[in-house]
Amino acid sequence: MTGKVVDLPPKNRPQVPPPVSDFWFAQLDVRLGKIEFMVSRLEWQIGLIVCGGFGLLVFEIVKAIAAK
């Protein structure tokens, strides 16, 4: 080794700013997740109401048949 120092030319790298849309997409994902959760909960509630109404209808039909 001769101990010489070699100057390397600097590389011109393009200065690319970070994409701003990442924050927007993260917020959109959070809000869509909340909406999906609310819709799934609403589906369960509607299903329970329909099943409860159908059960009451069956009881009324059985009561009407048994009253004859």
C-alpha contacts under 8 A as a table, 3 or more apart, distances in Angstrom:
res1	aa1	res2	aa2	distance
19	P	22	D	6.10
20	V	23	F	6.17
20	V	24	W	7.26
21	S	24	W	4.97
21	S	25	F	6.08
22	D	25	F	5.13
22	D	26	A	6.14
23	F	26	A	5.07
23	F	27	Q	6.29
24	W	27	Q	5.20
24	W	28	L	6.15
25	F	28	L	4.90
25	F	29	D	6.06
26	A	29	D	5.10
26	A	30	V	6.31
27	Q	30	V	5.14
27	Q	31	R	6.25
28	L	31	R	5.19
28	L	32	L	6.02
29	D	32	L	5.13
29	D	33	G	6.00
30	V	33	G	5.12
30	V	34	K	6.37
31	R	34	K	5.11
31	R	35	I	6.24
32	L	35	I	4.97
32	L	36	E	6.05
33	G	36	E	5.09
33	G	37	F	6.19
34	K	37	F	5.08
34	K	38	M	6.26
35	I	38	M	5.11
35	I	39	V	6.13
36	E	39	V	5.09
36	E	40	S	6.13
37	F	40	S	5.23
37	F	41	R	6.20
38	M	41	R	5.09
38	M	42	L	6.08
39	V	42	L	4.98
39	V	43	E	6.13
40	S	43	E	5.01
40	S	44	W	6.40
41	R	44	W	5.16
41	R	45	Q	6.31
42	L	45	Q	5.02
42	L	46	I	6.10
43	E	46	I	5.19
43	E	47	G	6.06
44	W	47	G	5.02
44	W	48	L	6.17
45	Q	48	L	5.12
45	Q	49	I	6.23
46	I	49	I	5.10
46	I	50	V	6.13
47	G	50	V	5.14
47	G	51	C	6.09
48	L	51	C	5.12
48	L	52	G	5.96
49	I	52	G	5.05
49	I	53	G	6.06
50	V	53	G	5.11
50	V	54	F	6.06
51	C	54	F	5.01
51	C	55	G	6.05
52	G	55	G	5.03
52	G	56	L	6.27
53	G	56	L	5.12
53	G	57	L	6.17
54	F	57	L	4.99
54	F	58	V	6.24
55	G	58	V	5.10
55	G	59	F	6.33
56	L	59	F	5.04
56	L	60	E	6.22
57	L	60	E	5.09
57	L	61	I	6.18
58	V	61	I	5.08
58	V	62	V	6.14
59	F	62	V	5.12
59	F	63	K	6.05
60	E	63	K	4.99
60	E	64	A	6.05
61	I	64	A	5.06
61	I	65	I	6.16
62	V	65	I	5.15
62	V	66	A	6.02
63	K	66	A	5.10
63	K	67	A	6.11
64	A	67	A	5.27
64	A	68	K	7.09
65	I	68	K	5.87
